[in-house]
Amino acid sequence: MAENNPRGLPLSSDGEGLKRGTRVGEGALREVAAYILDHPIGGHRSSDEVGFAGVPPTVMVRCLYEGFNHPNGNGSKNYKIGSLQMFVKNYGSCEDMGPHAFPVEEVHKISVLDIRLANADRHAGNILIYKEGEEGQFVLVPIDHGYCLPENFEDCTFEWLYWPQARQPFNSETIDYIKSLDAEEDIAILRFYGWELSPECSRTLRISTMLLKKGAERGLMPYDIGSILCRETLKKESKIEEIICKAKDSVLRGTSETAFLESVYEIMDHHLDELSDKIASF
């Protein structure tokens, strides 16, 4: 639905992409953002270090080709700007086999990335598999992040939510990594690399990062936290949408973003405390 799309299909009527809360033409930015924000353990990437979730190196590129679809038919705009991702040798995707063979930590690293970036398109087909080491342990590689960091939480989708590993607790290394995350720093990093997040996308990142941190702090599992972001049905709002709605009702019109977020976090704390108590009672 973007301008000059390869098939010459109609453009988006309102600028929204295939997933609610995303904008046509921003997919490449989101692909690169997922790589930039996939920080290694111990800090921000300073070289070719592999990030915590293992997003392959991804960069913005300009590609020139006379065959690109351009309505004007002139040669002045025969280029496109997009993202280029390093190829990963693999044995296929998670669609090709059941999840029971995947190590818990490998599933958890994907869950941390998806919750934090509010991924609206995490299905088994965009997680690659390869084997590492003499014992051939499976390693999962997340790809296809063009629908992360949306403007709202309406279309958050995590297939791993239904895998048994999602009901296992985070290990200490993962918890320490989650504690180190800082949404304000991430917004500044993306700005440094040329993407000024919209206020809506910035709000999404702040809320999802805080949810992940607060959930992990309480010992909640990926399933517990991820379920708060995902709708049970298309028409029933997710728990995070309900929390945001309550926060909007609790503050005056014109309230600052900081005050609004404080209200969100307060309501979030109350819900997470109730959830923790409920889980502990079983």
N, C-alpha and C positions, 0 to 999 in steps of 0.2 A: 504493500500500500504506500510505498515511498515514491518520491519523485524519481523518474527515470528507472523504475524497477525493470528487471530483465525481461519480463513478459508483457510489459506495457499495460498492466492491469490498472483499474481505476484507483485513484488516490484515496486515502482515508478522508472521510468527510469532515471530521473534527480534529484530525491530527493524532488521535489515539491509535496505538498499535493493536496487535492481535490480543494482547493481554491488557486487562484494565489497569490503568495507572501507569502505562508506558507510552512513550511518544514515538511516532514513526521517525526513523532516521537517527535515533539515539542508541540503537542496538550495539554498534561498534564501540561507542563510548563505554557502555556497560560491560562489554567483554573485556576491555582493557582495565576498567576499574576493578573487576573481580580479581585480576592478576595483581594489580598494585596493592589492593587491600588484603591480599592473602599473605600476611606478614609471616616471616619465619619465626620459630620459637626464639625468644631472646631479643626481639626488636625488629625494626624496619629493614627491608631488604637493601643491602649495600652493594651486592654484586649479583652473581647468578645463583644465590641460595634458593633452595626450594622452599616454597611457602608451606605453612602448616597443613593446608588442605591439598597441596600439590597441583594447583591450577597451572597449566603449562604457560611458559612465557608468551605474552601476548602484547602486540604493539599496534599503533595506528600506522596505516600505509596509504599512499596515493597510487592508484593503478591507472595506467593509460592504455586504452585499447579502442581502436576505431569502430569495433563492432558493438560497443555499448549502446543501449537504447537511449536516444536523445531526440525528443520531439522536434527540435529545431533543425535537425539534420546537418548541423555545421560541425566543423572540427574543433571549435574553440572550447568545447566542454566534454571532450571525449575521455574524461577521467572520472574516477570515483574514489571516494575516501572510505576506507573500511578498516577492519581489524584483521590482523594476520597472527595465527597461533602456531607455535611450534608443533610439529607432528610428534605423536607419541606412539611408539610401536606397541601394539596391544593384541589381545586374543579375542577381542570383541567387546561388547558392552554388557552391563548387568542384565539386559533383557535376555541374554543368551543362556543364563543359568540362574538357579535359585539362589537366594541370599544367604543360605545357611553356611556356605563355605567362606564367607567374607569375615575377616578378623574384626572384632568389635571396634578396635581403635580406628580402623579404616572407615567404618561407617560413621563413627563419631566425628572424625575430622570433616566429613562431608556435611554432617548435621550442623556443626558449628558455623561453617561457611554459609549454609543456606538460611539458618535462622538469622544470623547477623545481617545478611544482605537481603532478607525477605524475598528469597528467590520465588518467582512465579512460574517456574518451568522445570522443576527437578523431577524428571522421570528416569526410569532405569536406562533408557537409551542414551542419555547424555552423561553416563558414568562409565568410563572405559576400564578394562581389566588387564593387568599383566602380572607376571610372576617375577619375584625377586629373590635372589639368594639361592643357596644350594638346596634348601628345603622347598623352594618354590612357593613361598607364601604369596597370596594374592594381594595386590596393591590396587587401590581404586583411584582413578584420575577423573576429577570433575571437569567437564567441558560445557560449552554452550550456555553462556551467562548473559545473553542479550536481553533477558527479562528480569534481571535482578535490580535492586534499588528502585522499585516502582514508587509512584506518588501515593499509593494507598495499599492496603493489605487485602483487597478483594479477591485476588487470584493466587495467593500464596499456595504452592503445591509442593509437597515433599513425599515422594514415593517411599523413601526409607522409613517414614513414620510407621509403616506396617511391617517392617522387618524386626525380627526378634532382638537384634543388637540395640535397637532404639530404646528398649526397655531395660538396658543395663546402665549402671551409673558411670559417669565420667571418671577417668583415672586422675591422679593428682597432677600429672603433666598437663592434661587438657584443661583442668580447672585453673591452673596457674596461667596458662595461655589466655583463657577467657578473662581472667582478672586484669591482664595487661592491656586489653582492648580499650580504645578511647575514641569515641565517635567524633569528638571535636578535632582531634588530630587527623583522623581519616578524612574529614571534610576539607581540612587545610591541605592535606597531601594531594587530594584530587584537584583542588584549585591550583596547586603548584604545577601539576601536570596538564593543566588547561581545561579541566571540566569544572565549571562553577555549578554545583548542584542547585537545583531549584529549591525553594523553601519547602515544598512538599516532599521531595526526595530526601532532603536533609532531615526533616522530621521523621521520616520512615527509618532512616539509619540510626538516629538517636534513640528512638523507641525500641527498635528491634535489638540493638546492642545492649540497652539497659535491661530488657527482658531476659536476654541470654545471661547477663552477669548476675542479675537477681535470682534467676532460676538455679543457676549453677551454685550460687552461694548457699542456697537452701537444700542442696543435694538432689534437686530434681533431675530426672533423666531426659534425654533428648525427646522422647515421646511426649512427656508431660509439657515441655516447653514448646515443642513444635505444634502440638495440638492447639495451643492458644492462638497461634497465627493462622491456622488453616480452617476453612469452613467445613462443616460436616456435610452440608448440602449447598447447592448453588445459591439458594435464596435465604438461607439462615446465616446471619452474620457470625463471624468468628468471635471468640472471646476478646481478642485485642481490639476489634472494631467496637464491641460493646464498651470496653474500657475507655476508648477514645471518645465515644459518644457521651458517656457519663461525664468525662472531663470537660467536654464542650458545654454541657448543661450546667456545670458547677462554677464556671468562671464568667465574668462579665464580658460583654462584647467589647472588643478593643484591647483586651488583656494581652500583655506581652507574651511572646513565644516562650520565654523562660518560665513565666508563671503558669502558662498552660501545661508545659511539660512537667512541672512540679506536681500539678494536679493529676496528670496521667500516672506519674510514678507513685503517688500516694494511693491511688485506686488500684494500681498494679500490685503494690505491696500487700494490700488487703486481700486481693484475690489469691496471690501466691501463698500467703500465710494460711488461708483457708484450705487451699489445695494441699499444702504440706501437711497440715493437721489431718486432713482426710486420708492421705496416703499412709501416714504414720499409724492411723487407727486400724488399718487392715492387717 
